[in-house]
C-alpha cells in the first residue's frame, strides 16, 4: 500500500469506514505534506516568473524595436533576426505562463456583440455562500430575456472556464452561473461540502430563480443537475418550482458506456487508493488551512497526462505563430492556457463521493443513487424537457454516457426528449469555440423556444 500524503488518512477514510463519509479536516495538521512542497515551489518561482514576463515584453516588437529592425519591418520585410527575437519572446512568455502563481481569473465580460452592435454587460452577485457565488450576467437595459442557469462543473477548473460560453449565450439569454469557490479559501468553520450539498444548492437555486429558468449543466455538473430535477419532480409540495428545461452537455450519466481513461482510472483502483494517493491538506497560509482536499495541481496533472502531445504541440504552435507575426493566434493559445492552468481544490468528501457514486458504482444509471439516504429515481422525471448533447470525439465523457438520460427518464414523453451530436468535436468543443457558437447555441435556442 502506498504511503499517504498525510498522516491519519487511513483512520479517516479506510475500508473500515464509509469512504464517502464527510470529513473537512484531518485529526491534526501535517507540518509539511506534498501540497506544502508544491506551494513553496510555486511561491519561489513568483519573482523569476515576473522576470521572464518582463523579458518577453521587452523582446515583443509591438512594444519596442531597435532601429536596425524597425526599418525593415516598416518596409514590410521581417529579417531573420526579428523572427528569432519573436521566438525568444514567445519562449519566455510560455515559461512565464508555466511558472506564474495560479490565482482565480475574473470573468471580465464587459460587452458583447449583438447583430453588429456592442452592448454593455452587467455582472451581479445574486447569492453568495461559502462554496458558491451565484453570478448573473445580462445586457444593461434588458429585462425580458429568458434565464439560463449555467451549472459549471466542479472538476478542478474555475467557472471562468465557461467565460466564452457565457459570452456566446448573452445575446439570447440572461445567464446565471454557479461560480464555485476554491476549497483552499473556505475556512473549516464554514463546514464541509459534499455531493448532497451540491444537489441541495442546485435545488435552492432553482427555487430562487423561478419556473422559467432553463438549466444547462456542463460535464460533471450534469449528474447533480439530473438528480436535483428528479428530486423536485418527486416532491409532493404544491408550490415546488421545476426548471423550464434541462440540458446536459458531455455529462457522465451512465459511465458504463464507451469507457474513457477517466472511467478506467476509477475502476482500476479501490477507494483507499484514491484517499492515500490523491487527498492532502491545505497549507497553513490559506484560509482553508488543514481542510482535506483533492488539490488542483493533481487535477491539472491528470488533464495534461491524458494528452501530453497535444499540449506540447500547442506550446510549439504558440511560439511559431508569434515568430511568424500571427499575434492573434498566439494570444488565443496563451489565453486558453492562462485559464486551463488555473485550477482549484475540491473538498475531499465531494471528490471521493463523486468517484464512488458516479464512476465506480455508476449509481444514477443503476437506480442506486441516493440523496441524503433517500433513493433517487429518474423515472420521476415526467414534466421537465431534456436535451442531451454529446461530442463525437469526447475523450472525457464517452459517447452514449450523456444520452443515456433519455432512456433512464423512461416516463418522460418522447416529445420532451432531444439529442444532439456535435460532429468532429472533442469535450471542450461542447461548451466553447466556433462549433459551440455555430451549432450548440442555435440548438439550445430552438429547444427552449419549442418548449416555451
NUTOR-66962 format. One record per residue: x, y, z of N, C-alpha, C in turn. Coordinates in pm, whole numbers, padded with zeros to 5 digits, always signed. Layout:
N
XYZXYZXYZ;...
This chain:
452
+00085-00120+00000+00000+00000+00000+00088+00124+00000;+00056+00217-00087+00135+00339-00095+00117+00423+00030;+00224+00491+00068+00218+00577+00186+00132+00700+00157;+00043+00737+00249-00043+00854+00227+00037+00982+00220;-00020+01083+00155+00041+01215+00153+00030+01281+00290;-00063+01237+00372-00080+01300+00504-00115+01194+00607;-00069+01210+00732-00094+01109+00834-00241+01101+00871;-00280+00988+00925-00417+00963+00969-00516+00948+00854;-00465+00945+00729-00556+00929+00615-00636+00800+00630;-00566+00694+00670-00634+00566+00680-00736+00566+00792;-00707+00641+00898-00802+00646+01009-00929+00720+00970;-00916+00813+00877-01031+00895+00841-01106+00837+00722;-01034+00780+00624-01101+00724+00507-01047+00583+00484;-01096+00486+00549-01048+00350+00530-01165+00259+00498;-01134+00136+00462-01241+00042+00429-01327+00010+00552;-01271+00036+00669-01349+00012+00790-01454+00120+00812;-01443+00228+00734-01541+00335+00743-01591+00366+00603;-01705+00432+00596-01762+00469+00466-01667+00564+00395;-01613+00529+00275-01520+00617+00206-01582+00748+00163;-01716+00754+00164-01783+00877+00124-01826+00961+00244;-01791+00915+00364-01831+00990+00483-01763+01126+00484;-01840+01227+00523-01788+01364+00519-01670+01380+00614;-01570+01453+00567-01457+01492+00651-01402+01622+00596;-01387+01721+00680-01339+01851+00633-01196+01877+00676;-01146+01801+00771-01011+01827+00819-00951+01697+00871;-00820+01696+00887-00753+01580+00942-00755+01587+01094;-00706+01481+01159-00709+01477+01304-00615+01583+01363;-00501+01601+01300-00409+01707+01342-00325+01745+01222;-00274+01870+01216-00207+01918+01096-00079+01841+01066;-00055+01818+00941+00071+01762+00896+00166+01879+00871;+00283+01884+00936+00370+02001+00924+00418+02028+00782;+00435+01928+00701+00481+01952+00564+00437+01837+00475;+00326+01853+00405+00281+01749+00313+00316+01790+00170;+00271+01710+00074+00305+01738-00065+00253+01873-00110;+00134+01910-00065+00077+02040-00102+00170+02153-00056;+00225+02140+00065+00318+02242+00114+00438+02256+00022;+00492+02143-00022+00609+02148-00110+00574+02215-00243;+00460+02178-00300+00419+02239-00427+00397+02388-00411;+00329+02427-00303+00302+02569-00279+00431+02646-00257;+00525+02587-00183+00654+02653-00160+00728+02672-00292;+00723+02570-00377+00790+02578-00507+00728+02688-00593;+00594+02696-00593+00526+02798-00672+00559+02938-00622;+00565+02955-00491+00598+03086-00436+00742+03125-00469;+00831+03025-00470+00971+03052-00503+00986+03099-00647;+00894+03057-00734+00901+03095-00875+00831+03227-00905;+00769+03288-00804+00693+03411-00828+00781+03520-00890;+00897+03546-00830+00987+03651-00881+01049+03613-01015;+01106+03490-01029+01160+03452-01161+01055+03457-01272;+00932+03420-01240+00826+03425-01341+00801+03569-01386;+00804+03662-01292+00785+03803-01327+00899+03851-01416;+01021+03803-01389+01136+03840-01472+01119+03785-01614;+01074+03660-01624+01050+03601-01756+00947+03682-01833;+00843+03726-01764+00741+03809-01828+00798+03940-01876;+00887+03999-01796+00950+04126-01835+01037+04107-01959;+01112+03997-01963+01194+03967-02081+01106+03950-02205;+00994+03878-02188+00903+03855-02301+00849+03987-02354;+00808+04076-02265+00756+04206-02308+00864+04292-02371;+00986+04282-02317+01095+04363-02370+01135+04324-02511;+01117+04196-02545+01154+04148-02678+01037+04151-02777;+00919+04185-02728+00800+04192-02813+00811+04316-02903;+00817+04295-03034+00838+04408-03125+00717+04499-03134;+00606+04461-03073+00491+04552-03067+00512+04658-02959;+00606+04631-02869+00635+04726-02761+00757+04812-02791;+00865+04747-02832+00988+04820-02861+01069+04743-02964;+01144+04816-03044+01224+04755-03150+01340+04847-03184;+01463+04793-03190+01578+04877-03226+01565+04924-03371;+01625+05040-03403+01611+05098-03538+01651+05004-03650;+01754+04925-03627+01802+04838-03734+01704+04725-03767;+01606+04701-03679+01499+04605-03708+01368+04676-03741;+01353+04797-03689+01229+04872-03713+01215+04912-03859;+01327+04949-03922+01321+04995-04062+01275+04885-04156;+01340+04766-04156+01290+04661-04248+01147+04618-04217;+01108+04623-04090+00970+04588-04056+00874+04689-04116;+00911+04816-04109+00827+04922-04165+00814+04908-04316;+00916+04850-04378+00914+04829-04523+00845+04698-04562;+00792+04627-04461+00718+04505-04489+00804+04381-04498;+00927+04389-04447+01019+04276-04454+01060+04236-04313;+01043+04109-04280+01084+04059-04148+01217+03987-04161;+01327+04049-04119+01458+03983-04126+01465+03864-04030;+01555+03769-04056+01568+03652-03968+01589+03690-03822;+01661+03799-03798+01687+03841-03659+01556+03876-03587;+01459+03930-03660+01331+03965-03599+01252+03839-03565;+01259+03740-03653+01191+03614-03627+01249+03546-03503;+01383+03548-03492+01449+03489-03375+01410+03564-03248;+01404+03696-03259+01367+03779-03144+01224+03746-03099;+01134+03731-03195+00995+03698-03160+00986+03559-03097;+01058+03463-03153+01055+03327-03099+01108+03325-02956;+01212+03404-02931+01267+03413-02795+01166+03476-02700;+01101+03582-02746+00998+03647-02664+00885+03550-02631;+00841+03475-02732+00732+03379-02710+00775+03267-02616;+00900+03224-02626+00950+03119-02537+00950+03166-02392;+00996+03289-02371+00991+03346-02236+00846+03355-02187;+00756+03390-02277+00615+03403-02240+00557+03268-02199;+00593+03162-02271+00546+03027-02237+00600+02986-02100;+00728+03012-02075+00788+02979-01946+00723+03058-01833;+00694+03185-01862+00625+03267-01762+00488+03209-01729;+00416+03166-01833+00282+03111-01813+00289+02982-01730;+00393+02902-01751+00405+02775-01681+00445+02792-01535;+00512+02903-01502+00567+02919-01367+00494+03023-01282;+00406+03102-01341+00340+03209-01264+00245+03151-01160;+00222+03222-01050+00128+03176-00947-00013+03165-01005;-00087+03066-00957-00221+03043-01008-00325+03110-00919;-00388+03212-00968-00495+03279-00895-00626+03262-00973;-00737+03288-00906-00867+03276-00971-00884+03386-01075;-00908+03350-01202-00928+03452-01306-01063+03522-01288;-01073+03640-01344-01202+03712-01345-01276+03680-01474;-01408+03689-01472-01484+03669-01595-01453+03781-01694;-01452+03903-01648-01411+04016-01731-01493+04037-01857;-01622+04005-01854-01708+04027-01971-01766+04167-01962;-01714+04257-02040-01754+04397-02034-01864+04428-02135;-01852+04370-02255-01952+04392-02358-01956+04274-02453;-02066+04260-02524-02080+04156-02626-02140+04217-02751;-02113+04151-02862-02165+04198-02990-02298+04130-03020;-02399+04209-03047-02531+04157-03084-02571+04220-03216;-02571+04139-03322-02608+04187-03456-02524+04307-03497;-02394+04299-03469-02303+04405-03512-02297+04526-03421;-02371+04524-03312-02371+04636-03218-02318+04591-03083;-02227+04670-03026-02171+04637-02895-02269+04675-02785;-02294+04580-02695-02384+04605-02582-02307+04583-02452;-02320+04677-02359-02254+04665-02229-02318+04555-02147;-02236+04488-02067-02281+04375-01985-02265+04409-01837;-02366+04375-01760-02355+04392-01615-02336+04255-01549;-02256+04253-01445-02232+04132-01366-02274+04161-01223;-02360+04077-01168-02406+04100-01032-02412+03969-00954;-02392+03979-00825-02399+03863-00737-02544+03844-00693;-02603+03731-00731-02741+03700-00693-02746+03644-00552;-02649+03559-00521-02644+03495-00390-02500+03453-00363;-02459+03458-00238-02322+03420-00204-02323+03326-00084;-02261+03210-00103-02244+03113+00004-02097+03075+00011;-02054+03008+00119-01911+02978+00132-01850+02906+00013;-01924+02811-00045-01866+02731-00153-01913+02771-00293;-02001+02870-00303-02052+02908-00435-02111+03047-00435;-02073+03124-00537-02142+03251-00565-02230+03229-00687;-02349+03284-00682-02438+03278-00798-02427+03412-00869;-02370+03411-00990-02347+03534-01065-02444+03545-01182;-02500+03663-01201-02587+03687-01316-02517+03783-01413;-02520+03745-01542-02470+03830-01649-02588+03864-01741;-02602+03992-01773-02710+04032-01862-02671+04163-01929;-02737+04192-02041-02712+04318-02110-02776+04431-02030;-02702+04539-02015-02755+04655-01943-02876+04710-02018;-02985+04729-01945-03107+04783-02005-03204+04679-02054;-03164+04551-02055-03254+04444-02100-03315+04376-01978;-03444+04346-01985-03510+04284-01870-03601+04167-01907;-03611+04135-02035-03709+04035-02077-03646+03909-02136;-03515+03892-02122-03450+03774-02180-03476+03651-02094;-03493+03534-02156-03508+03410-02078-03380+03383-01999;-03395+03312-01888-03281+03287-01798-03228+03146-01814;-03095+03136-01822-03026+03007-01818-02948+02999-01688;-02966+02889-01615-02879+02859-01501-02768+02770-01555;-02652+02828-01576-02538+02756-01631-02462+02693-01514;-02475+02562-01500-02412+02492-01388-02272+02449-01430;-02173+02520-01378-02034+02491-01412-01990+02362-01343;-01904+02285-01407-01856+02163-01342-01765+02195-01224;-01776+02119-01118-01681+02128-01008-01583+02014-01030;-01487+02039-01117-01398+01931-01160-01253+01977-01168;-01219+02083-01095-01080+02125-01092-01053+02260-01153;-01138+02303-01248-01123+02435-01308-01226+02531-01249;-01191+02658-01254-01286+02760-01209-01400+02773-01311;-01509+02834-01266-01623+02855-01355-01588+02946-01472;-01479+03022-01459-01436+03110-01568-01393+03033-01691;-01376+02902-01679-01350+02821-01798-01467+02833-01895;-01584+02872-01843-01704+02890-01926-01724+03035-01968;-01619+03115-01961-01631+03257-01997-01687+03275-02137;-01631+03204-02235-01679+03217-02373-01819+03159-02388;-01852+03059-02308-01988+03005-02308-02088+03113-02270;-02056+03183-02161-02143+03292-02115-02152+03400-02222;-02037+03436-02278-02034+03542-02379-02120+03506-02500;-02115+03381-02542-02191+03339-02661-02340+03323-02633;-02377+03301-02507-02518+03288-02472-02585+03422-02446;-02506+03523-02410-02562+03652-02369-02651+03722-02473;-02622+03713-02602-02713+03779-02697-02858+03730-02687;-02877+03607-02641-03012+03550-02636-03065+03528-02495;-02977+03527-02395-03019+03489-02260-02960+03579-02152;-03029+03581-02039-02970+03628-01914-02907+03504-01851;-02777+03509-01824-02704+03389-01783-02665+03398-01636;-02708+03299-01559-02672+03287-01418-02575+03170-01404;-02460+03194-01341-02353+03094-01336-02323+03054-01191;-02300+02925-01170-02252+02878-01039-02101+02899-01036;-02057+02998-00962-01915+03033-00952-01859+02966-00827;-01803+02847-00844-01757+02766-00731-01634+02826-00665;-01627+02811-00534-01512+02860-00457-01402+02756-00454;-01279+02804-00446-01164+02716-00426-01168+02668-00282;-01170+02536-00261-01185+02482-00126-01073+02529-00033;-00957+02563-00088-00847+02609-00002-00878+02745+00061;-00974+02817+00004-01006+02951+00052-01129+02954+00144;-01185+02838+00175-01303+02831+00261-01261+02780+00399;-01271+02863+00502-01231+02821+00637-01307+02697+00683;-01243+02619+00765-01304+02495+00813-01430+02521+00892;-01438+02637+00961-01558+02663+01041-01683+02682+00954;-01665+02694+00820-01780+02702+00730-01834+02564+00695;-01774+02460+00750-01824+02324+00729-01772+02260+00602;-01827+02144+00569-01785+02071+00451-01878+02095+00333;-01846+02027+00223-01930+02037+00103-01916+01907+00027;-02026+01831+00023-02023+01703-00046-02124+01702-00161;-02142+01586-00222-02230+01576-00339-02375+01609-00303;-02418+01570-00185-02555+01603-00142-02570+01754-00123;-02466+01819-00070-02471+01965-00055-02482+02033-00191;-02410+01978-00289-02414+02030-00426-02557+02024-00479;-02621+01909-00462-02759+01891-00510-02853+01986-00436;-02836+01996-00306-02917+02088-00225-02904+02231-00277;-02781+02269-00309-02754+02404-00357-02829+02430-00488;-02825+02333-00580-02894+02349-00708-03045+02358-00688;-03099+02277-00599-03243+02283-00572-03280+02422-00522;-03198+02477-00432-03224+02611-00382-03215+02717-00490;-03117+02703-00580-03102+02799-00689-03224+02796-00781;-03272+02677-00811-03389+02664-00900-03511+02729-00836;-03529+02707-00706-03643+02768-00637-03631+02920-00637;-03510+02970-00624-03488+03114-00619-03509+03181-00754;-03463+03115-00862-03467+03176-00995-03604+03163-01061;-03683+03064-01022-03819+03055-01073-03840+02954-01185;-03966+02929-01221-04003+02822-01314-03970+02848-01460;-03926+02968-01494-03892+02996-01635-03743+02975-01661;-03673+02922-01564-03527+02905-01575-03492+02774-01644;-03407+02784-01745-03356+02667-01817-03221+02627-01757;-03206+02501-01718-03078+02454-01665-02991+02404-01780;-02866+02449-01782-02767+02396-01876-02649+02350-01790;-02631+02218-01780-02528+02161-01693-02414+02105-01778;-02293+02145-01745-02175+02108-01823-02097+01997-01753;-02070+01891-01827-01983+01781-01784-02027+01725-01649;-01938+01726-01550-01966+01667-01418-02095+01720-01357;-02127+01847-01385-02245+01910-01325-02375+01843-01367;-02372+01765-01474-02494+01701-01522-02553+01603-01422;-02467+01532-01349-02517+01432-01253-02597+01498-01141;-02542+01596-01067-02624+01661-00964-02743+01738-01021;-02731+01790-01143-02844+01862-01204-02959+01766-01234;-02926+01649-01286-03029+01547-01314-03091+01500-01183;-03006+01475-01083-03058+01430-00953-03150+01535-00891;-03109+01662-00898-03192+01771-00843-03327+01778-00913;-03326+01761-01045-03451+01764-01122-03543+01649-01082;-03485+01530-01067-03565+01413-01027-03624+01432-00887;-03545+01488-00797-03592+01512-00660-03708+01612-00660;-03695+01718-00737-03801+01818-00745-03928+01760-00807;-03910+01676-00910-04027+01615-00975-04100+01519-00881;-04028+01459-00789-04091+01363-00697-04151+01430-00574;-04130+01561-00562-04180+01633-00445-04332+01638-00445;-04389+01626-00326-04535+01636-00311-04578+01775-00267;-04481+01865-00254-04511+02003-00214-04579+02075-00329;-04687+02143-00301-04767+02205-00408-04697+02323-00475;-04613+02393-00401-04550+02513-00457-04407+02490-00503;-04368+02363-00523-04232+02336-00569-04212+02391-00709;-04095+02447-00735-04062+02505-00865-03979+02406-00945;-04023+02376-01067-03947+02290-01158-03875+02376-01261;-03761+02330-01311-03695+02406-01418-03776+02399-01546;-03762+02501-01631-03834+02503-01758-03784+02393-01850;-03655+02359-01839-03596+02251-01918-03461+02216-01857;-03407+02104-01900-03276+02058-01853-03192+02017-01974;-03074+02077-01987-02979+02039-02092-02851+01989-02026;-02803+01874-02069-02678+01819-02017-02580+01805-02133;-02460+01859-02112-02356+01856-02216-02237+01773-02168;-02211+01662-02235-02094+01580-02203-02091+01536-02058;-02203+01486-02006-02214+01451-01864-02210+01299-01844;-02140+01252-01741-02126+01108-01716-02249+01048-01646;-02359+01041-01717-02483+00988-01659-02476+00835-01645;-02425+00769-01748-02407+00623-01745-02263+00594-01787;-02177+00574-01688-02033+00560-01716-01994+00423-01768;-02091+00332-01783-02059+00201-01839-02051+00205-01991;-02097+00313-02051-02098+00325-02197-01971+00394-02246;-01910+00337-02346-01789+00394-02408-01691+00445-02303;-01638+00356-02218-01549+00400-02109-01426+00474-02162;-01387+00578-02091-01268+00656-02124-01162+00631-02018;-01048+00700-02030-00942+00686-01931-00991+00726-01793;-01079+00825-01787-01135+00869-01659-01210+00754-01594;-01292+00683-01671-01369+00571-01617-01277+00455-01577;-01175+00430-01658-01085+00318-01629-01005+00343-01501;-00964+00468-01480-00890+00501-01358-00975+00470-01235;-01102+00505-01241-01191+00481-01126-01211+00332-01101;-01220+00254-01208-01248+00111-01192-01125+00030-01152;-01006+00080-01182-00883+00005-01157-00832+00018-01014;-00884+00114-00937-00832+00138-00802-00946+00136-00701;-00913+00090-00578-01015+00092-00474-01019+00229-00407;-01116+00246-00318-01136+00376-00254-01016+00419-00172;-00949+00323-00107-00831+00357-00028-00722+00419-00114;-00708+00370-00236-00602+00424-00324-00627+00572-00350;-00751+00608-00378-00781+00749-00405-00753+00836-00283;-00786+00784-00165-00761+00860-00043-00612+00874-00015;-00541+00762-00021-00399+00763+00014-00314+00838-00087;-00354+00835-00213-00271+00890-00319-00309+01032-00357;-00435+01067-00348-00482+01193-00406-00535+01295-00306;-00555+01256-00182-00609+01350-00084-00496+01405+00003;-00497+01536+00020-00396+01602+00104-00465+01714+00182;-00388+01799+00247-00448+01906+00325-00394+02041+00282;-00475+02144+00303-00441+02279+00260-00332+02337+00350;-00228+02398+00292-00122+02461+00372-00173+02571+00464;-00094+02602+00564-00137+02694+00671-00161+02836+00623;-00100+02878+00512-00111+03018+00472-00246+03052+00407;-00327+02951+00375-00457+02975+00312-00569+02976+00415;-00680+03046+00385-00793+03050+00480-00847+02912+00516;-00840+02818+00422-00892+02683+00448-00787+02588+00503;-00690+02641+00575-00580+02560+00628-00630+02433+00697;-00565+02321+00664-00591+02189+00722-00718+02122+00669;-00787+02186+00577-00902+02120+00515-00852+02008+00424;-00915+01892+00431-00879+01781+00343-00935+01807+00203;-00847+01802+00102-00888+01837-00034-00825+01744-00137;-00887+01742-00253-00824+01691-00374-00767+01814-00442;-00634+01830-00443-00575+01957-00487-00580+01979-00638;-00591+02105-00675-00600+02141-00816-00479+02100-00896;-00359+02101-00833-00240+02068-00911-00242+01922-00955;-00307+01834-00878-00318+01694-00920-00418+01679-01034;-00526+01755-01028-00623+01750-01138-00561+01803-01266;-00482+01910-01255-00414+01963-01373-00319+01859-01431;-00246+01791-01344-00156+01684-01389-00233+01577-01465;-00351+01542-01413-00434+01441-01478-00483+01488-01614;-00524+01615-01623-00570+01670-01751-00459+01664-01855;-00340+01707-01816-00227+01711-01910-00186+01570-01950;-00185+01479-01852-00141+01342-01879-00233+01269-01976;-00357+01313-01989-00449+01248-02082-00406+01269-02227;-00340+01380-02256-00297+01407-02393-00177+01501-02392;-00061+01455-02342+00056+01543-02331+00107+01594-02465;+00094+01511-02569+00143+01553-02701+00067+01674-02753;-00063+01678-02726-00143+01791-02773-00100+01920-02705;-00072+01913-02575-00033+02034-02502+00108+02079-02543;+00196+01983-02568+00329+02019-02616+00320+02086-02753;+00235+02031-02839+00217+02090-02972+00159+02231-02962;+00068+02252-02870+00009+02385-02852+00114+02487-02815;+00208+02449-02727+00315+02541-02687+00404+02573-02806;+00438+02470-02885+00523+02493-03003+00450+02578-03106;+00321+02553-03122+00242+02632-03218+00235+02778-03177;+00219+02803-03047+00211+02941-02998+00340+03016-03029;+00454+02949-03007+00584+03012-03037+00598+03037-03186;+00557+02938-03267+00568+02953-03412+00478+03065-03463;+00355+03074-03412+00263+03181-03453+00323+03318-03421;+00378+03330-03301+00434+03459-03260+00555+03495-03345;+00640+03395-03372+00759+03419-03454+00721+03463-03595;+00610+03413-03645+00564+03449-03780+00484+03579-03782;+00464+03638-03666+00389+03763-03659+00238+03746-03651;+00193+03621-03634+00049+03596-03618+00016+03608-03469;+00012+03731-03421-00003+03754-03277-00139+03711-03224;-00243+03727-03304-00378+03690-03259-00386+03540-03229;-00329+03459-03318-00332+03314-03298-00251+03275-03174;-00136+03340-03157-00051+03310-03041-00121+03349-02911;-00187+03465-02911-00254+03512-02790-00377+03428-02757;-00439+03371-02860-00553+03283-02837-00508+03159-02759;-00393+03103-02798-00340+02987-02727-00300+03026-02585;-00232+03141-02572-00187+03187-02441-00306+03211-02348;-00412+03269-02402-00531+03298-02321-00596+03168-02273;-00603+03069-02362-00662+02941-02323-00584+02878-02209;-00451+02878-02220-00371+02814-02116-00365+02895-01988;-00387+03026-01997-00400+03104-01876-00516+03055-01792;-00624+03014-01860-00741+02959-01793-00721+02813-01757;-00668+02736-01850-00652+02591-01833-00559+02558-01716;-00454+02638-01699-00356+02611-01594-00401+02660-01456;-00509+02736-01451-00562+02785-01323-00663+02684-01269;-00625+02613-01166-00712+02509-01111-00745+02537-00965;-00850+02473-00918-00896+02492-00781-00904+02358-00708;-00897+02364-00577-00908+02244-00496-01054+02207-00475;-01080+02077-00464-01213+02026-00432-01209+01967-00292;-01319+01978-00218-01321+01915-00086-01305+01764-00103;-01236+01702-00008-01211+01558-00017-01341+01480-00021;-01439+01522+00061-01564+01447+00066-01640+01453-00066;-01640+01568-00132-01709+01579-00261-01638+01493-00366;-01506+01503-00371-01431+01428-00472-01450+01277-00453;-01434+01229-00329-01444+01085-00304-01585+01033-00329;-01686+01112-00294-01823+01070-00322-01850+01064-00472;-01797+01160-00546-01817+01161-00691-01752+01039-00755;-01629+01009-00713-01560+00891-00765-01641+00765-00734;-01686+00755-00609-01756+00635-00564-01893+00619-00631;-01974+00723-00626-02113+00712-00674-02125+00719-00826;-02050+00811-00885-02067+00836-01029-01984+00740-01112;-01856+00721-01075-01766+00645-01162-01748+00499-01120;-01744+00470-00991-01723+00332-00951-01855+00254-00948;-01958+00311-00885-02085+00239-00873-02183+00270-00984;-02158+00376-01061-02250+00415-01169-02393+00419-01115;-02407+00482-00998-02531+00472-00920-02653+00530-00991;-02635+00640-01063-02751+00704-01127-02814+00613-01231;-02729+00551-01313-02780+00464-01420-02836+00333-01365;-02781+00286-01253-02825+00159-01196-02943+00173-01101;-02991+00296-01083-03103+00317-00992-03065+00306-00847;-02934+00324-00818-02883+00307-00682-02841+00440-00620;-02874+00551-00684-02832+00682-00636-02921+00725-00520;-02858+00778-00416-02933+00824-00300-02898+00968-00267;-02998+01041-00221-02978+01179-00176-03014+01185-00028;-02913+01204+00053-02929+01205+00199-03004+01080+00247;-02968+00967+00187-03024+00838+00227-03150+00798+00154;-03211+00890+00079-03336+00861+00008-03307+00826-00138;-03362+00715-00189-03337+00677-00329-03386+00784-00426;-03309+00802-00534-03345+00897-00639-03371+00817-00766;-03493+00825-00817-03530+00753-00939-03553+00851-01053;-03491+00825-01167-03508+00913-01282-03643+00893-01350;-03714+00790-01311-03848+00769-01368-03948+00872-01315;-03909+00946-01212-03998+01051-01160-03998+01174-01250;-03902+01183-01342-03897+01298-01433-04003+01277-01541;-04110+01354-01533-04222+01339-01627-04262+01470-01694;-04211+01582-01642-04257+01712-01693-04145+01802-01745;-04022+01774-01711-03910+01861-01749-03847+01814-01880;-03859+01890-01989-03797+01852-02116-03644+01841-02102;-03585+01742-02170-03442+01717-02158-03375+01717-02295;-03264+01788-02305-03179+01788-02424-03043+01733-02383;-02999+01626-02449-02868+01567-02423-02776+01599-02541;-02662+01660-02512-02568+01699-02617-02435+01628-02594;-02384+01565-02700-02258+01491-02691-02165+01532-02804;-02036+01509-02782-01935+01537-02884-01883+01404-02940;-01865+01401-03069-01827+01277-03137-01692+01224-03089;-01598+01315-03058-01462+01273-03020-01431+01310-02875;-01530+01299-02790-01512+01332-02648-01427+01225-02580;-01309+01264-02530-01220+01167-02465-01233+01170-02313;-01328+01247-02261-01351+01254-02117-01483+01186-02081;-01588+01222-02153-01719+01158-02135-01753+01084-02264;-01743+00953-02261-01760+00873-02381-01898+00886-02444;-01902+00859-02574-02027+00869-02650-02132+00774-02591;-02249+00827-02565-02358+00748-02509-02377+00767-02360;-02273+00816-02291-02285+00836-02146-02387+00944-02112;-02393+01048-02196-02486+01158-02171-02626+01127-02221;-02637+01074-02342-02769+01046-02400-02844+00937-02323;-02773+00866-02233-02839+00764-02152-02953+00822-02070;-02946+00950-02038-03052+01013-01959-03187+01003-02029;-03186+01002-02162-03311+00997-02238-03379+00861-02223;-03300+00757-02198-03357+00624-02173-03394+00607-02026;-03310+00660-01938-03333+00642-01795-03456+00719-01747;-03482+00835-01809-03604+00910-01778-03718+00851-01860;-03751+00727-01831-03840+00648-01918-03985+00696-01916;-04025+00770-01813-04163+00817-01804-04183+00954-01869;-04075+01013-01915-04085+01143-01983-04134+01120-02126;-04237+01191-02172-04288+01171-02308-04179+01191-02413;-04180+01110-02519-04078+01122-02625-04066+01262-02683;-04177+01335-02691-04173+01470-02748-04093+01566-02662;-04067+01528-02537-03991+01613-02445-03843+01576-02440;-03802+01483-02526-03663+01438-02528-03596+01477-02659;-03471+01518-02648-03399+01560-02768-03251+01526-02752;-03189+01487-02863-03046+01452-02861-02975+01524-02974;-02854+01573-02944-02775+01640-03048-02632+01590-03039;-02577+01548-03153-02439+01502-03160-02356+01605-03234;-02255+01658-03167-02165+01756-03227-02055+01681-03301;-02059+01686-03432-01965+01612-03515-01824+01670-03508;-01726+01579-03519-01585+01618-03530-01545+01720-03423;-01584+01693-03300-01551+01784-03189-01515+01702-03066;-01431+01761-02980-01394+01698-02855-01474+01756-02740;-01430+01723-02619-01505+01760-02499-01522+01911-02486;-01412+01986-02502-01420+02130-02481-01501+02201-02590;-01513+02138-02705-01594+02195-02812-01742+02199-02779;-01783+02123-02679-01924+02121-02638-01969+02253-02577;-01876+02327-02518-01918+02449-02448-01832+02571-02480;-01743+02559-02578-01658+02673-02611-01608+02662-02754;-01591+02777-02819-01534+02778-02953-01636+02799-03063;-01586+02793-03185-01670+02825-03301-01785+02726-03319;-01762+02597-03293-01870+02498-03308-01981+02522-03207;-01942+02564-03087-02044+02596-02987-02130+02713-03035;-02065+02816-03088-02139+02933-03136-02229+02899-03254;-02175+02822-03349-02247+02796-03473-02355+02689-03459;-02332+02590-03372-02424+02476-03366-02499+02462-03233;-02426+02470-03123-02490+02443-02994-02585+02555-02952;-02542+02680-02966-02629+02791-02926-02760+02791-03004;-02759+02778-03138-02887+02770-03211-02971+02650-03168;-02906+02538-03137-02979+02419-03092-03047+02446-02958;-02977+02513-02868-03036+02548-02739-03157+02641-02757;-03139+02742-02842-03248+02837-02865-03371+02768-02923;-03349+02679-03021-03461+02607-03083-03530+02516-02981;-03451+02450-02899-03506+02361-02796-03590+02439-02696;-03536+02550-02649-03609+02630-02549-03734+02695-02608;-03725+02741-02732-03843+02801-02795-03952+02696-02818;-03909+02575-02850-04006+02468-02873-04077+02424-02747;-04010+02446-02631-04070+02404-02505-04135+02519-02431;-04129+02639-02489-04185+02757-02420-04337+02747-02410;
